[in-house]
Amino acid sequence: MREFPEIEQMPTVTSTELNLPFTVCIDKQKCLLIIYSAFVILALFEPDYIATTPVHSIFQIARYIAVLSTVFIFVIRKINLNALIIGTTIFEVWLLFSTVVNGAAIDVWIKNCAYVIVLTLFVQIVLEMDAHILPLTLSAVLGFYTHINTICRILYPDGMYTYLSKYRNCWFLGYDNPSCMMIHLAITVALFRIVYYKNHYLIWDWSVLISGFWFIFIQNIATAIIAEVVFSVFMIVSRNKLIRKCFSKATLIVGALFFLFFMIQFINIQDNAIFSFIFNTLGKSITYMGRSRIWSVAWKEIQAGGWIFGKGLQSSEMYLRFFGGRSWINVHSYYLQVIFEGGFLAFVILLGIFICTAVRFDKGRYGYAYMPLLASLLAIMTMWQTEAYRDLIKYGFIILSLMYNADLFDSDKEHCTSRIQFVFHRS
């Protein structure tokens, strides 16, 4: 385990100095870290509804500040440049190179891929400075967003606004499919805090779980429901130590889900009676709601040229020209989209990132308290089989970062108690 220097205790400000009936003991470093962490999460996880309002311009400025401050802090504090950060940067830079070579949508890289790199740096900064701050701020900010979204869903059951002149089921977090990913991340960190801290968790975390699960299941989105069922079942069965030892191996799970991708794409296992039963139960088409037609077109385009460099990052308008369908604004399978946009080399790099993280997580031999992270990765990889919204990607890399740095939580256990204390006494 890595050793961390003790956080210097700030001097006490007495009641005599402030003329107050109590003593205040505040760790300024921790306060600043909480403010910084909450600010970056707020800035980089802008709800889609905000983008339709004048407040969007404020969020844009906040994002620039968040990016610059994160890079600055990462450099001056000499934060660990680990394999995950290097692999993620190589992956995103390769996508940029492919985009430039193909003359594709560089603005898409700036708006999406660049932030994935920034988020991995951000997670590393906060975890190394105080590992328990990140789950706290993630649960607070994303939980707040989740509750607002749930309230809006109750007040506007038919949707708050229309997306792309077609989809009305949009609320505070946006269109229901991609919004479920942000909600899933909120559920993950809330459950992690509940399990990790046991009797020291907040009622807030339980409220986030209830609110998040309610929205996902009330929307009846097949992909999200299957992912959350997988997430929940994994958490239940992994309570048993023997089962956890046998079936909670991250490397096997990651490999199996990548293998599942090829089974779906090349062998059409969805035609099996077992899968047809699942689709019939959910009331969905066995063609994955028409996705199989998109995949077929995408494979033909890849075979026609793009095995190595791909076709570069595509905007929604470019995908419409490629596929012709009104709603075909991505490949609807992130794994296939990586091949489509960055070639098989990009896919191999992505596979390497997942395997590297999984192997490191397995070596840690973590107990049940860490199972929400592995269960969440399993759920996200399940969603990536049939979804490829840009906003889905950054959430997956946050989970990867948490898993890769899981050892920091135990290493930082001495800082688990609050360093912001109000000690009351009589004057």
C-alpha positions in Angstrom: 0.0 0.0 0.0 1.1 3.5 -0.7 1.9 5.7 2.3 0.5 9.2 2.4 1.9 12.1 4.6 -0.3 13.2 7.4 -2.5 16.2 6.5 -1.3 19.1 8.6 -3.8 20.0 11.2 -4.8 23.7 10.9 -4.6 25.8 14.0 -7.7 26.3 16.1 -9.5 29.6 15.9 -10.7 30.2 19.5 -14.0 31.8 20.6 -12.0 34.6 22.2 -10.5 35.6 18.9 -13.8 35.5 17.1 -15.9 36.5 20.0 -18.1 33.4 19.5 -19.5 30.9 22.1 -17.8 28.0 20.4 -14.5 26.8 19.0 -14.0 26.3 15.3 -11.5 23.7 14.0 -11.3 23.7 10.2 -9.0 22.0 7.8 -8.7 24.5 5.0 -7.1 22.0 2.6 -10.1 19.7 3.0 -12.6 22.5 2.6 -10.8 23.7 -0.6 -10.7 20.2 -1.9 -14.5 19.8 -1.4 -15.2 23.1 -3.1 -12.9 22.2 -6.0 -14.3 18.7 -6.4 -17.9 19.9 -6.3 -17.2 22.7 -8.8 -15.6 20.4 -11.4 -18.5 17.9 -11.1 -21.0 20.7 -11.5 -19.2 22.1 -14.5 -18.5 18.9 -16.4 -21.8 17.2 -15.7 -24.1 19.9 -17.1 -27.8 18.6 -17.2 -29.2 18.7 -20.7 -32.0 21.0 -19.6 -29.5 23.7 -18.6 -28.2 23.6 -22.1 -31.6 24.9 -23.3 -31.4 28.0 -21.0 -29.3 31.1 -20.8 -27.5 29.6 -17.8 -25.7 27.3 -20.3 -23.2 30.1 -21.1 -22.2 30.2 -17.4 -21.6 26.4 -17.5 -19.4 26.9 -20.5 -17.2 29.4 -18.7 -17.1 27.1 -15.7 -15.9 24.2 -17.8 -13.0 26.2 -19.1 -12.1 27.1 -15.5 -12.5 23.5 -14.4 -10.2 22.2 -17.2 -7.5 24.8 -16.6 -7.5 24.4 -12.8 -7.4 20.6 -13.0 -4.4 20.6 -15.4 -2.7 23.2 -13.2 -3.2 21.3 -10.0 -2.2 18.0 -11.6 1.1 19.6 -12.7 2.1 21.6 -9.6 1.2 18.8 -7.1 3.0 16.2 -9.2 0.1 13.8 -9.1 0.9 10.2 -10.0 0.8 9.7 -13.8 -0.5 6.1 -13.8 -1.2 3.5 -16.5 -4.9 4.4 -16.6 -4.2 8.0 -17.3 -1.6 7.2 -19.9 -3.8 4.6 -21.6 -6.8 6.9 -21.6 -4.8 9.7 -23.1 -3.4 7.4 -25.8 -6.9 6.2 -26.6 -8.3 9.7 -26.9 -5.3 11.1 -28.8 -5.6 8.2 -31.3 -9.2 9.2 -31.9 -8.1 12.8 -32.5 -5.5 11.6 -34.9 -8.0 9.5 -36.8 -10.4 12.4 -36.9 -7.7 14.8 -38.3 -6.6 12.2 -41.0 -10.2 11.7 -42.1 -11.1 15.4 -41.9 -14.0 14.5 -39.6 -15.6 16.4 -36.6 -12.7 17.7 -34.5 -15.2 19.8 -32.5 -16.7 16.5 -31.3 -13.3 15.5 -29.8 -13.1 18.9 -28.1 -16.6 18.7 -26.7 -16.4 15.1 -25.5 -13.1 13.2 -25.6 -10.9 16.0 -24.2 -13.1 16.0 -21.1 -12.6 12.3 -20.6 -8.9 12.9 -20.1 -9.6 15.9 -17.8 -11.9 13.7 -15.7 -9.3 11.0 -15.2 -6.8 13.6 -14.1 -9.5 15.1 -11.8 -10.3 11.8 -10.2 -6.6 11.0 -9.6 -6.1 14.4 -8.0 -8.9 14.1 -5.5 -8.3 10.5 -4.6 -4.6 11.1 -3.9 -5.3 14.2 -1.8 -8.2 12.7 0.2 -9.9 9.6 -1.3 -13.1 10.0 0.6 -13.9 13.4 -0.8 -14.8 12.2 -4.3 -17.6 9.8 -3.4 -19.0 12.5 -1.1 -19.1 15.2 -3.7 -20.3 12.8 -6.4 -23.1 11.6 -4.3 -24.0 15.2 -3.2 -24.0 16.8 -6.7 -25.3 13.9 -8.8 -27.8 12.9 -6.1 -29.1 16.5 -6.2 -29.4 16.3 -10.0 -31.2 12.9 -9.7 -33.7 14.3 -7.2 -34.5 17.3 -9.4 -34.9 15.0 -12.4 -37.3 12.8 -10.4 -39.4 15.8 -9.3 -39.6 17.0 -12.9 -40.6 13.5 -14.0 -43.5 13.6 -11.5 -44.5 17.2 -12.5 -44.2 16.7 -16.2 -45.0 13.0 -17.0 -45.0 13.7 -20.7 -41.7 15.5 -20.8 -40.5 19.0 -20.1 -39.3 19.8 -23.7 -38.7 18.2 -27.1 -35.3 16.8 -28.2 -34.4 16.9 -31.9 -38.0 17.8 -32.8 -39.1 14.3 -32.0 -38.4 13.0 -28.5 -40.6 14.5 -25.8 -39.5 12.3 -23.0 -36.9 14.7 -21.8 -36.5 16.0 -18.3 -33.9 17.9 -16.2 -31.1 15.4 -17.1 -32.3 15.2 -20.7 -33.5 12.4 -22.9 -34.3 9.4 -20.8 -31.7 7.0 -22.3 -28.6 9.0 -21.7 -29.9 10.5 -18.5 -30.0 7.0 -17.0 -26.2 6.9 -17.1 -25.7 9.9 -14.9 -28.4 8.5 -12.6 -26.5 5.1 -12.6 -23.3 6.8 -11.5 -25.2 8.6 -8.7 -26.6 5.2 -7.6 -23.2 3.6 -7.7 -21.4 6.2 -5.4 -24.4 6.3 -3.1 -24.4 2.5 -2.7 -20.6 2.5 -2.3 -20.8 5.0 0.5 -23.6 2.9 2.2 -21.6 -0.3 2.0 -18.2 1.2 2.7 -19.2 3.3 5.7 -21.8 0.8 7.0 -23.6 2.6 9.9 -22.0 6.0 9.1 -23.7 6.7 5.8 -26.2 9.5 5.3 -30.0 9.1 4.7 -29.2 11.1 1.6 -27.5 8.2 0.0 -30.6 6.0 0.5 -32.8 8.7 -1.0 -30.5 8.8 -4.1 -30.9 5.1 -4.5 -34.6 5.2 -4.2 -35.0 8.2 -6.5 -32.6 6.9 -9.1 -34.0 3.4 -9.3 -37.6 4.7 -9.4 -36.8 6.9 -12.5 -35.0 4.1 -14.4 -37.8 1.5 -13.9 -40.7 3.9 -14.4 -39.2 4.8 -17.8 -39.1 1.2 -18.8 -35.9 1.6 -20.8 -34.8 -1.9 -21.7 -31.1 -1.2 -21.7 -31.1 0.6 -18.4 -33.4 -1.9 -16.7 -31.3 -4.9 -17.8 -28.1 -3.0 -16.6 -29.6 -2.2 -13.2 -31.0 -5.7 -12.7 -27.5 -7.1 -13.5 -26.0 -4.5 -11.1 -28.5 -5.4 -8.3 -28.2 -9.2 -8.8 -24.4 -8.9 -8.7 -24.5 -7.0 -5.4 -26.8 -9.6 -3.9 -24.9 -12.7 -4.8 -21.5 -11.2 -4.0 -22.5 -10.8 -0.4 -21.6 -14.5 -0.1 -17.8 -14.7 0.3 -17.6 -18.0 -1.6 -19.7 -16.7 -4.5 -17.7 -13.4 -4.4 -14.5 -15.3 -4.6 -15.6 -17.4 -7.5 -17.6 -15.0 -9.6 -16.4 -11.5 -8.8 -13.2 -11.6 -10.8 -13.1 -8.4 -12.7 -10.8 -9.7 -15.4 -13.1 -12.6 -16.3 -16.2 -10.3 -16.4 -14.5 -7.7 -18.6 -13.3 -10.4 -21.0 -16.7 -12.0 -21.1 -18.5 -8.7 -21.9 -16.1 -8.0 -24.8 -16.6 -11.5 -26.0 -20.4 -10.9 -25.7 -20.0 -8.0 -28.1 -18.5 -10.2 -30.8 -21.1 -12.9 -30.2 -23.9 -10.3 -30.8 -22.2 -8.8 -33.8 -21.0 -11.9 -35.6 -23.1 -14.9 -34.3 -26.4 -13.1 -33.6 -26.9 -14.8 -30.3 -29.9 -12.6 -29.7 -31.8 -15.0 -31.9 -31.5 -17.7 -29.2 -34.7 -18.5 -27.4 -33.3 -17.4 -24.1 -32.8 -13.9 -25.3 -36.1 -13.8 -27.2 -37.8 -14.5 -23.8 -36.0 -11.5 -22.3 -37.0 -9.2 -25.1 -40.6 -10.5 -25.1 -40.8 -9.9 -21.3 -39.6 -6.3 -21.8 -41.9 -5.8 -24.8 -39.0 -5.0 -27.1 -38.0 -6.1 -30.6 -35.3 -8.8 -30.9 -33.6 -6.5 -33.4 -32.6 -4.3 -30.5 -35.2 -1.7 -31.5 -33.8 -1.6 -35.0 -30.1 -1.3 -33.9 -29.1 -4.5 -35.8 -29.8 -2.6 -39.0 -27.5 0.2 -38.0 -24.8 -2.3 -37.0 -25.1 -4.0 -40.4 -24.6 -0.7 -42.2 -21.7 0.2 -39.9 -19.9 -3.1 -40.6 -20.2 -2.6 -44.3 -18.7 0.9 -44.0 -15.8 -0.5 -41.9 -15.2 -3.3 -44.4 -15.2 -0.8 -47.2 -12.3 1.1 -45.6 -11.4 2.1 -42.1 -9.9 -1.1 -40.5 -6.9 0.8 -39.2 -7.7 4.5 -38.9 -11.5 4.3 -38.8 -13.5 7.2 -40.1 -12.8 9.7 -37.4 -15.3 11.1 -34.9 -18.6 11.8 -36.4 -21.2 14.5 -35.6 -24.9 13.7 -35.5 -25.3 15.2 -38.9 -22.5 13.0 -40.3 -24.2 9.9 -38.9 -27.5 10.9 -40.5 -25.7 11.1 -43.8 -24.0 7.7 -43.3 -27.1 5.8 -42.2 -30.0 7.8 -43.5 -32.3 7.2 -40.5 -33.7 10.2 -38.6 -32.7 8.7 -35.2 -29.5 7.1 -36.3 -27.2 9.7 -34.7 -24.7 7.2 -33.5 -23.9 3.5 -34.0 -25.9 2.4 -30.9 -23.0 0.2 -29.7 -20.0 1.9 -28.2 -17.7 -0.9 -28.9 -18.7 -0.9 -32.6 -18.6 2.9 -32.7 -15.0 2.8 -31.4 -14.1 0.5 -34.3 -16.1 2.6 -36.8 -14.5 5.9 -35.7 -11.0 4.8 -34.6 -10.4 1.5 -36.3 -9.5 -1.8 -34.6 -6.4 -0.2 -33.1 -8.6 2.1 -31.0 -10.7 -0.9 -30.0 -7.5 -2.8 -28.9 -6.4 0.2 -26.8 -9.8 0.4 -25.1 -9.7 -3.3 -24.4 -6.3 -2.9 -22.9 -7.5 -0.1 -20.6 -10.3 -2.3 -19.3 -8.1 -5.4 -18.8 -5.4 -3.3 -17.1 -7.9 -1.9 -14.7 -9.5 -5.3 -14.0 -6.2 -7.0 -13.4 -5.2 -4.3 -10.9 -8.5 -4.5 -9.2 -8.3 -8.3 -8.9 -4.8 -8.1 -7.4 -6.2 -5.9 -4.6 -8.5 -8.7 -3.5 -11.1 -6.2 -2.3 -14.0 -7.2 0.0 -17.7 -6.6 -0.4 -17.4 -2.9 0.3 -15.8 -2.5 -3.2 -18.3 -4.6 -5.1 -20.5 -1.6 -6.1 -17.6 -0.4 -8.3 -17.2 -3.8 -10.1 -21.0 -4.2 -10.3 -21.2 -0.7 -11.8 -18.6 -1.5 -14.4 -20.5 -4.6 -15.4 -23.7 -2.5 -15.7 -22.0 0.2 -17.8 -20.4 -2.4 -20.1 -23.8 -3.9 -20.6 -25.2 -0.6 -21.6 -22.4 0.0 -24.0 -23.5 -3.1 -25.9 -26.4 -1.2 -27.3 -25.8 2.5 -26.5 -23.2 5.0 -27.7 -24.3 8.4 -26.6 -21.3 10.6 -26.1 -22.4 11.4 -22.5 -22.3 7.7 -21.6 -18.5 7.5 -22.1 -17.2 9.7 -19.3 -19.2 7.9 -16.7 -17.5 4.6 -17.6 -14.1 6.2 -17.3 -14.9 7.6 -13.8 -15.8 4.0 -12.7 -12.6 2.7 -14.2 -10.6 5.4 -12.3 -12.3 4.5 -9.0 -11.6 0.8 -9.5 -8.0 1.4 -10.6 -7.3 3.6 -7.5 -9.4 1.5 -5.0 -6.3 1.0 -2.8 -6.3 4.7 -2.0 -9.5 4.4 0.0 -7.9 2.0 2.5 -4.6 3.9 2.4 -6.5 7.1 3.4 -8.5 5.5 6.2 -6.9 7.7 8.8 -8.5 10.7 7.2 -12.0 9.1 7.1 -13.3 11.2 10.0 -14.5 14.7 9.4 -11.9 17.4 9.8 -14.5 20.1 9.9 -15.6 20.2 13.6 -17.7 22.7 15.6 -17.1 22.0 19.3 -19.6 23.9 21.4 -18.9 24.9 24.9 -20.2 27.4 27.4 -18.6 30.9 27.5 
